[in-house]
Amino acid sequence: MRIIFMGTPEFAVPTLAAAQEGAYLPGQPHPWQLGLQEALSPIEEQIHWFSAYTLWFLIPITIFVALLLAFSHLLMMVFGKRRSDDLKAEYVSRNAAERDLLHRARHDDLTGLLSRSALLEELTRARDAGPVPVLLIDLDRFKDVNDVLGHSVGDALLVQIADRLRGELPPDAVVGRLGGDEFGVL
């Protein structure tokens, strides 16, 4: 590497006295330039070595990292879609389970009619609008049916009564089971 003196032309041209003393010969590097070249030569070798190292080692690593990022992006697209589908299915199943729990909380398991608490909620809501007619039904000697014929026959009788109440009452009527053999109609 040869360092060229840079500066103004007046400063670059040596004086006649300096040329006669032999301190500077035109066409040759100035002594301070030689010292600078000797100091920079190891750094220059390192720079050339680093450039070769960069080409030989860092460029393939850069390509590898770029391919790895592209592949990971592809994986995220594939598994992200799968995860999205899984979340959607989980959302649908949770909604169905929530609706089922709400239905079970508000309805009688055996007859499918409103439960006692749900019927009382409906009565409270209806009373806010005005007077409400209420019909209470209690089945006489139902305990005897359960004792003599068994609980399965008693359950079938309760289901049959619930179906007949739903079928005979107007569509806007609210029917619920208050207890074992008690029904209420609003």
N, CA, C and O of each residue as an XYZ file, in Angstrom:
744
protein
N       0.846     -1.161      0.000
C       0.000      0.000      0.000
C       0.899      1.233      0.000
O       1.882      1.304      0.738
N       0.552      2.175     -0.819
C       1.339      3.401     -0.901
C       0.437      4.556     -0.533
O      -0.603      4.769     -1.156
N       0.831      5.286      0.465
C       0.037      6.419      0.911
C       0.474      7.643      0.145
O       1.667      7.945      0.101
N      -0.430      8.337     -0.443
C      -0.144      9.542     -1.211
C      -0.432     10.721     -0.311
O      -1.450     10.762      0.379
N       0.478     11.682     -0.326
C       0.308     12.854      0.516
C      -0.867     13.659      0.005
O      -0.995     13.916     -1.192
N      -1.721     14.052      0.930
C      -2.874     14.853      0.553
C      -2.791     16.177      1.290
O      -2.469     16.204      2.478
N      -3.061     17.219      0.638
C      -3.034     18.542      1.255
C      -2.982     19.608      0.181
O      -3.186     19.325     -1.000
N      -2.710     20.827      0.592
C      -2.644     21.910     -0.381
C      -1.338     21.824     -1.150
O      -0.354     21.328     -0.601
N      -1.280     22.282     -2.391
C      -0.054     22.179     -3.187
C       1.124     22.922     -2.575
O       2.258     22.464     -2.716
N       0.906     24.052     -1.899
C       2.014     24.778     -1.293
C       2.669     23.966     -0.200
O       3.889     23.997     -0.039
N       1.859     23.236      0.553
C       2.387     22.450      1.640
C       3.059     21.183      1.123
O       3.995     20.684      1.748
N       2.600     20.662      0.003
C       3.134     19.406     -0.530
C       4.490     19.589     -1.194
O       5.292     18.655     -1.194
N       4.773     20.749     -1.757
C       6.065     20.963     -2.443
C       7.110     21.340     -1.405
O       6.944     22.327     -0.689
N       8.192     20.558     -1.318
C       9.211     20.863     -0.313
C      10.019     22.115     -0.702
O      10.084     22.501     -1.869
N      10.595     22.694      0.262
C      11.435     23.860     -0.006
C      12.771     23.422     -0.581
O      13.152     22.258     -0.449
N      13.483     24.337     -1.215
C      14.786     24.022     -1.818
C      15.784     23.632     -0.740
O      16.641     22.779     -0.966
N      15.679     24.251      0.431
C      16.618     23.943      1.517
C      16.410     22.514      1.997
O      17.377     21.807      2.277
N      15.188     22.094      2.091
C      14.924     20.729      2.542
C      15.415     19.724      1.524
O      15.900     18.656      1.900
N      15.301     20.039      0.235
C      15.790     19.123     -0.794
C      17.304     19.045     -0.772
O      17.865     17.976     -1.014
N      17.991     20.168     -0.483
C      19.456     20.151     -0.450
C      19.959     19.388      0.759
O      21.023     18.772      0.691
N      19.226     19.410      1.863
C      19.653     18.686      3.059
C      19.452     17.186      2.899
O      19.970     16.408      3.700
N      18.731     16.778      1.911
C      18.488     15.354      1.709
C      17.349     14.828      2.546
O      17.106     13.623      2.603
N      16.656     15.736      3.194
C      15.533     15.299      4.017
C      14.389     14.804      3.150
O      13.607     13.952      3.572
N      14.292     15.322      1.971
C      13.200     14.924      1.098
C      13.688     14.915     -0.325
O      14.255     15.900     -0.795
N      13.477     13.824     -1.013
C      13.826     13.747     -2.421
C      12.531     13.665     -3.209
O      11.713     12.784     -2.944
N      12.323     14.551     -4.165
C      11.087     14.498     -4.939
C      10.935     13.162     -5.646
O      11.899     12.588     -6.154
N       9.666     12.672     -5.663
C       9.373     11.400     -6.306
C       9.434     10.232     -5.363
O       9.027      9.131     -5.736
N       9.921     10.417     -4.166
C       9.965      9.344     -3.169
C       9.064      9.733     -1.994
O       8.789     10.911     -1.767
N       8.616      8.726     -1.260
C       7.763      9.052     -0.132
C       8.524      9.812      0.955
O       9.718      9.602      1.168
N       7.814     10.681      1.619
C       8.360     11.444      2.735
C       8.600     10.481      3.883
O       7.894      9.477      3.971
N       9.555     10.729      4.765
C       9.843      9.801      5.867
C       8.627      9.516      6.759
O       8.453      8.382      7.207
N       7.798     10.507      7.022
C       6.634     10.222      7.862
C       5.662      9.282      7.166
O       4.937      8.530      7.817
N       5.652      9.331      5.810
C       4.790      8.420      5.060
C       5.293      6.985      5.181
O       4.497      6.050      5.263
N       6.604      6.811      5.192
C       7.159      5.453      5.352
C       6.801      4.875      6.717
O       6.442      3.702      6.826
N       6.899      5.700      7.751
C       6.542      5.219      9.098
C       5.059      4.848      9.182
O       4.690      3.874      9.839
N       4.229      5.622      8.521
C       2.791      5.330      8.525
C       2.495      4.047      7.757
O       1.633      3.263      8.155
N       3.220      3.834      6.645
C       3.008      2.602      5.874
C       3.428      1.375      6.664
O       2.758      0.344      6.614
N       4.532      1.478      7.394
C       4.973      0.348      8.212
C       3.976      0.065      9.338
O       3.742     -1.093      9.684
N       3.392      1.115      9.905
C       2.429      0.920     10.990
C       1.123      0.318     10.477
O       0.477     -0.448     11.192
N       0.726      0.653      9.245
C      -0.545      0.187      8.721
C      -0.475     -1.169      8.029
O      -1.524     -1.772      7.799
N       0.685     -1.671      7.692
C       0.770     -2.921      6.933
C       0.161     -4.116      7.671
O      -0.509     -4.917      7.019
N       0.347     -4.297      9.007
C      -0.343     -5.423      9.659
C      -1.868     -5.270      9.638
O      -2.598     -6.251      9.493
N      -2.332     -4.038      9.783
C      -3.784     -3.806      9.749
C      -4.322     -4.105      8.364
O      -5.414     -4.655      8.217
N      -3.551     -3.740      7.345
C      -3.987     -3.994      5.975
C      -4.099     -5.494      5.711
O      -5.026     -5.945      5.037
N      -3.144     -6.267      6.249
C      -3.215     -7.719      6.086
C      -4.456     -8.283      6.789
O      -5.119     -9.180      6.268
N      -4.759     -7.752      7.965
C      -5.946     -8.220      8.679
C      -7.215     -7.875      7.905
O      -8.159     -8.663      7.864
N      -7.229     -6.696      7.296
C      -8.399     -6.303      6.519
C      -8.581     -7.231      5.326
O      -9.703     -7.642      5.031
N      -7.485     -7.570      4.630
C      -7.595     -8.500      3.505
C      -8.030     -9.879      3.990
O      -8.862    -10.522      3.349
N      -7.476    -10.345      5.122
C      -7.875    -11.640      5.662
C      -9.342    -11.628      6.050
O     -10.063    -12.588      5.779
N      -9.803    -10.526      6.697
C     -11.197    -10.426      7.090
C     -12.102    -10.423      5.868
O     -13.179    -11.018      5.913
N     -11.710     -9.782      4.794
C     -12.517     -9.768      3.578
C     -12.654    -11.182      3.014
O     -13.747    -11.587      2.617
N     -11.555    -11.931      2.976
C     -11.614    -13.312      2.478
C     -12.457    -14.169      3.423
O     -13.244    -15.007      2.982
N     -12.284    -13.947      4.726
C     -13.063    -14.685      5.711
C     -14.547    -14.383      5.542
O     -15.389    -15.276      5.636
N     -14.850    -13.134      5.295
C     -16.241    -12.734      5.099
C     -16.835    -13.455      3.906
O     -17.939    -13.991      3.993
N     -16.123    -13.476      2.800
C     -16.638    -14.129      1.601
C     -16.763    -15.631      1.797
O     -17.734    -16.240      1.347
N     -15.791    -16.229      2.461
C     -15.775    -17.677      2.606
C     -16.748    -18.173      3.670
O     -17.323    -19.251      3.523
N     -16.942    -17.395      4.753
C     -17.692    -17.897      5.894
C     -19.025    -17.179      6.114
O     -20.046    -17.833      6.328
N     -19.028    -15.871      6.067
C     -20.224    -15.137      6.440
C     -21.316    -15.179      5.376
O     -22.498    -15.173      5.720
N     -20.962    -15.219      4.122
C     -21.985    -15.255      3.075
C     -22.768    -16.565      3.112
O     -23.995    -16.518      3.033
N     -22.132    -17.730      3.228
C     -22.947    -18.954      3.366
C     -23.813    -18.951      4.637
O     -24.938    -19.451      4.631
N     -23.277    -18.386      5.719
C     -24.083    -18.306      6.935
C     -25.282    -17.401      6.711
O     -26.384    -17.709      7.167
N     -25.082    -16.291      6.016
C     -26.178    -15.381      5.714
C     -27.234    -16.072      4.868
O     -28.429    -15.908      5.113
N     -26.813    -16.831      3.890
C     -27.757    -17.572      3.051
C     -28.509    -18.603      3.892
O     -29.720    -18.771      3.749
N     -27.773    -19.293      4.775
C     -28.400    -20.286      5.639
C     -29.443    -19.644      6.548
O     -30.540    -20.178      6.711
N     -29.105    -18.508      7.136
C     -30.048    -17.815      8.013
C     -31.268    -17.355      7.229
O     -32.390    -17.461      7.725
N     -31.075    -16.844      6.013
C     -32.203    -16.418      5.191
C     -33.121    -17.604      4.866
O     -34.344    -17.483      4.933
N     -32.524    -18.747      4.515
C     -33.325    -19.935      4.248
C     -34.044    -20.423      5.502
O     -35.196    -20.850      5.435
N     -33.368    -20.360      6.638
C     -33.975    -20.764      7.895
C     -35.162    -19.866      8.240
O     -36.201    -20.354      8.686
N     -35.015    -18.568      8.037
C     -36.126    -17.643      8.291
C     -37.293    -17.907      7.342
O     -38.454    -17.877      7.752
N     -36.977    -18.167      6.071
C     -38.050    -18.455      5.110
C     -38.765    -19.755      5.484
O     -39.991    -19.837      5.408
N     -38.002    -20.763      5.885
C     -38.599    -22.036      6.278
C     -39.432    -21.876      7.551
O     -40.519    -22.444      7.659
N     -38.923    -21.103      8.511
C     -39.684    -20.898      9.738
C     -40.966    -20.119      9.448
O     -41.997    -20.374     10.070
N     -40.911    -19.173      8.510
C     -42.115    -18.449      8.115
C     -43.133    -19.409      7.484
O     -44.331    -19.319      7.752
N     -42.647    -20.315      6.655
C     -43.528    -21.313      6.047
C     -44.145    -22.209      7.121
O     -45.336    -22.516      7.066
N     -43.341    -22.625      8.092
C     -43.860    -23.452      9.182
C     -44.910    -22.694      9.993
O     -45.930    -23.263     10.382
N     -44.657    -21.416     10.245
C     -45.625    -20.611     10.990
C     -46.936    -20.480     10.219
O     -48.014    -20.479     10.813
N     -46.841    -20.370      8.895
C     -48.055    -20.282      8.093
C     -48.846    -21.582      8.190
O     -50.065    -21.562      8.359
N     -48.148    -22.713      8.083
C     -48.823    -24.015      8.111
C     -49.378    -24.295      9.508
O     -50.564    -24.590      9.662
N     -48.503    -24.200     10.538
C     -48.948    -24.524     11.885
C     -49.808    -23.422     12.471
O     -50.649    -23.686     13.330
N     -49.611    -22.186     12.019
C     -50.479    -21.100     12.460
C     -51.898    -21.325     11.982
O     -52.852    -21.081     12.721
N     -52.046    -21.792     10.746
C     -53.372    -22.104     10.211
C     -53.991    -23.251     10.998
O     -55.174    -23.229     11.337
N     -53.166    -24.252     11.279
C     -53.657    -25.390     12.048
C     -54.066    -24.935     13.449
O     -55.095    -25.366     13.969
N     -53.260    -24.064     14.058
C     -53.572    -23.546     15.393
C     -54.856    -22.714     15.346
O     -55.678    -22.770     16.260
N     -55.013    -21.948     14.274
C     -56.223    -21.154     14.111
C     -57.444    -22.065     14.011
O     -58.482    -21.790     14.614
N     -57.318    -23.143     13.254
C     -58.426    -24.100     13.145
C     -58.712    -24.756     14.494
O     -59.870    -24.964     14.858
N     -57.644    -25.082     15.237
C     -57.830    -25.677     16.559
C     -58.547    -24.710     17.495
O     -59.434    -25.115     18.246
N     -58.165    -23.434     17.454
C     -58.815    -22.444     18.304
C     -60.277    -22.257     17.924
O     -61.134    -22.087     18.791
N     -60.559    -22.289     16.622
C     -61.944    -22.147     16.176
C     -62.777    -23.332     16.660
O     -63.893    -23.148     17.145
N     -62.242    -24.543     16.530
C     -62.965    -25.731     16.990
C     -63.166    -25.684     18.503
O     -64.226    -26.063     19.000
N     -62.161    -25.223     19.230
C     -62.292    -25.112     20.679
C     -63.351    -24.070     21.046
O     -64.120    -24.266     21.987
N     -63.386    -22.965     20.300
C     -64.385    -21.921     20.540
C     -65.795    -22.472     20.311
O     -66.700    -22.223     21.108
N     -65.976    -23.212     19.230
C     -67.292    -23.774     18.919
C     -67.706    -24.778     19.990
O     -68.854    -24.772     20.435
N     -66.778    -25.641     20.408
C     -67.126    -26.644     21.419
C     -67.417    -25.989     22.769
O     -68.305    -26.432     23.497
N     -66.665    -24.928     23.108
C     -66.944    -24.235     24.372
C     -68.311    -23.558     24.344
O     -69.043    -23.579     25.333
N     -68.647    -22.961     23.207
C     -69.971    -22.341     23.095
C     -71.073    -23.381     23.230
O     -72.080    -23.145     23.897
N     -70.881    -24.530     22.595
C     -71.882    -25.595     22.700
C     -71.994    -26.086     24.143
O     -73.097    -26.318     24.637
N     -70.857    -26.243     24.817
C     -70.881    -26.693     26.210
C     -71.542    -25.644     27.105
O     -72.272    -25.988     28.035
N     -71.283    -24.364     26.822
C     -71.901    -23.302     27.615
C     -73.417    -23.279     27.422
O     -74.174    -23.128     28.381
N     -73.851    -23.432     26.163
C     -75.297    -23.484     25.901
C     -75.926    -24.687     26.595
O     -77.022    -24.586     27.146
N     -75.234    -25.824     26.569
C     -75.741    -27.029     27.216
C     -75.851    -26.827     28.731
O     -76.848    -27.213     29.340
N     -74.824    -26.221     29.335
C     -74.876    -25.967     30.779
C     -75.991    -24.989     31.131
O     -76.686    -25.166     32.132
N     -76.158    -23.961     30.310
C     -77.234    -23.000     30.559
C     -78.602    -23.675     30.440
O     -79.500    -23.414     31.240
N     -78.756    -24.542     29.441
C     -80.021    -25.262     29.279
C     -80.271    -26.179     30.474
O     -81.393    -26.254     30.977
N     -79.233    -26.874     30.928
C     -79.398    -27.779     32.071
C     -79.711    -27.014     33.351
O     -80.454    -27.497     34.205
N     -79.141    -25.822     33.478
C     -79.392    -25.033     34.683
C     -80.827    -24.503     34.704
O     -81.406    -24.329     35.777
N     -81.392    -24.251     33.554
C     -82.722    -23.643     33.485
C     -83.848    -24.651     33.216
O     -85.025    -24.300     33.303
N     -83.494    -25.890     32.891
C     -84.540    -26.861     32.523
C     -84.426    -28.130     33.369
O     -83.353    -28.494     33.852
N     -85.563    -28.777     33.525
C     -85.635    -30.049     34.233
C     -85.075    -31.148     33.332
O     -85.419    -31.224     32.152
N     -84.214    -31.994     33.886
C     -83.588    -33.060     33.084
C     -84.594    -34.080     32.562
O     -84.475    -34.556     31.434
N     -85.562    -34.405     33.366
C     -86.497    -35.464     33.000
C     -87.533    -34.992     31.972
O     -87.733    -35.646     30.949
N     -88.187    -33.868     32.241
C     -89.303    -33.437     31.400
C     -88.905    -32.427     30.331
O     -89.615    -32.278     29.336
N     -87.790    -31.732     30.515
C     -87.403    -30.688     29.569
C     -88.120    -29.376     29.809
O     -87.890    -28.414     29.076
N     -88.992    -29.306     30.822
C     -89.676    -28.060     31.165
C     -88.721    -27.156     31.940
O     -87.655    -27.590     32.378
N     -89.115    -25.900     32.103
C     -88.308    -24.988     32.908
C     -88.167    -25.514     34.328
O     -89.081    -26.153     34.849
N     -87.040    -25.251     34.951
C     -86.845    -25.649     36.345
C     -87.556    -24.660     37.260
O     -88.074    -23.640     36.805
N     -87.575    -24.971     38.548
C     -88.259    -24.112     39.526
C     -87.669    -22.700     39.513
O     -88.411    -21.719     39.470
N     -86.332    -22.594     39.551
C     -85.702    -21.266     39.588
C     -85.953    -20.495     38.296
O     -86.187    -19.287     38.346
N     -85.911    -21.154     37.147
C     -86.168    -20.476     35.875
C     -87.620    -20.020     35.782
O     -87.897    -18.940     35.262
N     -88.549    -20.836     36.282
C     -89.973    -20.451     36.278
C     -90.204    -19.242     37.184
O     -90.994    -18.359     36.848
N     -89.516    -19.195     38.336
C     -89.644    -18.041     39.227
C     -89.046    -16.785     38.597
O     -89.573    -15.692     38.800
N     -87.959    -16.916     37.838
C     -87.383    -15.771     37.107
C     -88.383    -15.251     36.078
O     -88.587    -14.044     35.950
N     -88.995    -16.169     35.355
C     -89.987    -15.763     34.350
C     -91.185    -15.086     35.015
O     -91.722    -14.117     34.479
N     -91.605    -15.584     36.170
C     -92.718    -14.980     36.901
C     -92.362    -13.560     37.346
O     -93.189    -12.654     37.246
N     -91.155    -13.366     37.828
C     -90.705    -12.031     38.243
C     -90.691    -11.074     37.067
O     -91.146     -9.936     37.185
N     -90.177    -11.521     35.940
C     -90.157    -10.691     34.733
C     -91.568    -10.345     34.263
O     -91.841     -9.207     33.883
N     -92.450    -11.321     34.292
C     -93.820    -11.100     33.826
C     -94.593    -10.181     34.787
O     -95.437     -9.398     34.351
N     -94.304    -10.277     36.099
C     -94.997     -9.422     37.076
C     -94.619     -7.959     36.896
O     -95.428     -7.081     37.196
N     -93.425     -7.676     36.420
C     -93.010     -6.293     36.176
C     -93.867     -5.655     35.090
O     -94.063     -4.440     35.097
N     -94.374     -6.444     34.167
C     -95.203     -5.928     33.075
C     -96.668     -5.764     33.503
O     -97.411     -5.029     32.852
N     -97.085     -6.409     34.545
C     -98.471     -6.310     34.987
C     -98.908     -7.584     35.673
O     -98.083     -8.451     35.961
N    -100.219     -7.710     35.941
C    -100.713     -8.922     36.608
C    -100.547    -10.166     35.724
O    -100.701    -10.105     34.504
N    -100.234    -11.273     36.362
C     -99.960    -12.515     35.640
C    -100.825    -13.634     36.205
O    -100.812    -13.875     37.412
N    -101.582    -14.323     35.339
C    -102.324    -15.495     35.833
C    -101.361    -16.676     36.013
O    -100.511    -16.925     35.158
N    -101.499    -17.390     37.116
C    -100.621    -18.525     37.421
C    -101.496    -19.744     37.695
O    -102.471    -19.662     38.442
N    -101.136    -20.882     37.080
C    -101.840    -22.141     37.303
C    -100.849    -23.099     37.962
O     -99.785    -23.370     37.404
N    -101.188    -23.610     39.137
C    -100.349    -24.583     39.837
C    -101.028    -25.943     39.766
O    -102.216    -26.062     40.066
N    -100.286    -26.961     39.374
C    -100.828    -28.310     39.204
C    -100.069    -29.242     40.137
O     -98.839    -29.290     40.104
N    -100.795    -29.982     40.967
C    -100.201    -30.977     41.865
C    -100.890    -32.303     41.587
O    -102.117    -32.386     41.646
N    -100.123    -33.338     41.285
C    -100.692    -34.651     40.968
C    -100.969    -35.403     42.271
O    -100.063    -35.648     43.068
N    -102.237    -35.762     42.470
C    -102.614    -36.499     43.681
C    -102.186    -37.961     43.553
O    -102.212    -38.537     42.465
N    -101.793    -38.545     44.679
C    -101.410    -39.955     44.820
C    -100.319    -40.384     43.832
O    -100.273    -41.544     43.421
N     -99.438    -39.445     43.449
C     -98.330    -39.786     42.553
C     -97.318    -40.680     43.278
O     -96.646    -41.497     42.648
N     -97.211    -40.524     44.597
C     -96.289    -41.365     45.375
C     -96.702    -42.834     45.269
O     -95.852    -43.724     45.242
N     -97.996    -43.076     45.210
C     -98.487    -44.459     45.078
C     -98.060    -45.062     43.734
O     -97.729    -46.246     43.667
N     -98.066    -44.250     42.660
C     -97.628    -44.743     41.342
C     -96.167    -45.165     41.416
O     -95.800    -46.231     40.921
N     -95.335    -44.336     42.031
C     -93.917    -44.685     42.170
C     -93.723    -45.924     43.036
O     -92.898    -46.781     42.719
N     -94.480    -46.022     44.131
C     -94.307    -47.155     45.056
C     -94.800    -48.465     44.457
O     -94.154    -49.499     44.629
N     -95.923    -48.443     43.760
C     -96.527    -49.676     43.247
C     -95.904    -50.082     41.906
O     -95.526    -51.239     41.719
N     -95.800    -49.132     40.980
C     -95.353    -49.471     39.618
C     -93.857    -49.221     39.378
O     -93.307    -49.687     38.380
N     -93.209    -48.504     40.269
C     -91.767    -48.251     40.134
C     -91.475    -46.839     39.627
O     -92.336    -46.162     39.064
N     -90.249    -46.431     39.847
C     -89.850    -45.068     39.474
C     -89.759    -44.872     37.964
O     -89.973    -43.762     37.478
N     -89.453    -45.911     37.227
C     -89.373    -45.758     35.760
C     -90.748    -45.447     35.177
O     -90.862    -44.642     34.252
N     -91.805    -46.084     35.718
C     -93.160    -45.804     35.247
C     -93.571    -44.402     35.693
O     -94.222    -43.681     34.936
N     -93.199    -44.007     36.911
C     -93.497    -42.662     37.401
C     -92.809    -41.597     36.545
O     -93.399    -40.560     36.242
N     -91.564    -41.857     36.160
C     -90.844    -40.913     35.288
C     -91.514    -40.813     33.923
O     -91.649    -39.721     33.371
N     -91.936    -41.957     33.377
C     -92.610    -41.944     32.076
C     -93.925    -41.166     32.158
O     -94.290    -40.462     31.216
N     -94.648    -41.293     33.299
C     -95.897    -40.562     33.491
C     -95.631    -39.047     33.549
O     -96.393    -38.265     32.981
N     -94.557    -38.634     34.229
C     -94.202    -37.212     34.308
C     -93.855    -36.648     32.923
O     -94.242    -35.528     32.590
N     -93.139    -37.415     32.138
C     -92.789    -36.979     30.777
C     -94.050    -36.847     29.935
O     -94.185    -35.896     29.166
N     -94.973    -37.794     30.075
C     -96.236    -37.760     29.326
C     -97.074    -36.536     29.709
O     -97.669    -35.890     28.847
N     -97.117    -36.227     30.996
C     -97.874    -35.047     31.456
C     -97.229    -33.770     30.917
O     -97.940    -32.866     30.479
N     -95.899    -33.678     30.941
C     -95.189    -32.494     30.433
C     -95.465    -32.308     28.942
O     -95.715    -31.189     28.492
N     -95.421    -33.400     28.173
C     -95.706    -33.307     26.731
C     -97.135    -32.830     26.483
O     -97.367    -32.020     25.586
N     -98.093    -33.320     27.265
C     -99.495    -32.912     27.081
C     -99.695    -31.442     27.460
O    -100.456    -30.732     26.802
N     -99.017    -30.982     28.514
C     -99.125    -29.570     28.897
C     -98.571    -28.671     27.779
O     -99.189    -27.667     27.427
N     -97.424    -29.031     27.234
C     -96.834    -28.243     26.136
C     -97.740    -28.249     24.915
O     -97.865    -27.233     24.232
N     -98.374    -29.384     24.634
C     -99.204    -29.499     23.449
C    -100.537    -28.782     23.568
O    -101.053    -28.278     22.570
N    -101.108    -28.723     24.771
C    -102.451    -28.161     24.959
C    -102.455    -26.671     25.271
O    -103.454    -25.992     25.034
N    -101.357    -26.160     25.797
C    -101.313    -24.742     26.180
C    -100.907    -23.875     24.994
O    -100.279    -24.370     24.058
N    -101.256    -22.587     25.017
C    -100.858    -21.695     23.916
C     -99.324    -21.562     23.843
O     -98.630    -21.797     24.832
N     -98.810    -21.187     22.673
C     -97.351    -21.121     22.502
C     -96.656    -20.110     23.412
O     -95.482    -20.283     23.738
N     -97.373    -19.046     23.830
C     -96.734    -18.045     24.682
C     -96.806    -18.400     26.167
O     -96.296    -17.648     26.998
N     -97.425    -19.524     26.517
C     -97.496    -19.961     27.910
C     -96.146    -20.509     28.345
O     -95.432    -21.140     27.565
N     -95.810    -20.255     29.608
C     -94.552    -20.729     30.177
C     -94.881    -21.852     31.157
O     -95.642    -21.663     32.106
N     -94.294    -23.024     30.910
C     -94.580    -24.203     31.731
C     -93.289    -24.640     32.412
O     -92.225    -24.672     31.795
N     -93.402    -24.980     33.703
C     -92.233    -25.444     34.426
C     -92.592    -26.498     35.450
O     -93.743    -26.608     35.874
N     -91.599    -27.269     35.841
C     -91.790    -28.294     36.878
C     -91.235    -27.731     38.177
O     -90.049    -27.415     38.274
N     -92.106    -27.609     39.175
C     -91.701    -27.007     40.443
C     -91.059    -28.026     41.385
O     -90.168    -27.682     42.162
N     -91.500    -29.249     41.317
C     -90.977    -30.284     42.203
C     -91.299    -31.641     41.623
O     -91.546    -31.769     40.424
N     -91.299    -32.670     42.485
C     -91.520    -34.045     42.039
C     -92.783    -34.225     41.232
O     -92.734    -34.753     40.121
N     -93.939    -33.790     41.778
C     -95.204    -33.965     41.060
C     -95.956    -32.638     40.940
O     -97.182    -32.638     40.830
N     -95.250    -31.521     40.960
C     -95.866    -30.193     40.879
C     -95.407    -29.475     39.627
O     -94.231    -29.502     39.267
N     -96.370    -28.828     38.966
C     -96.101    -28.066     37.740
C     -96.668    -26.670     37.898
O     -97.613    -26.456     38.657
N     -96.084    -25.715     37.173
C     -96.605    -24.357     37.189
C     -96.714    -23.838     35.761
O     -95.881    -24.145     34.907
N     -97.766    -23.039     35.514
C     -98.016    -22.490     34.175
C     -98.245    -20.993     34.342
O     -99.018    -20.572     35.203
N     -97.577    -20.191     33.522
C     -97.791    -18.738     33.498
C     -98.481    -18.382     32.194
O     -98.766    -17.211     31.946
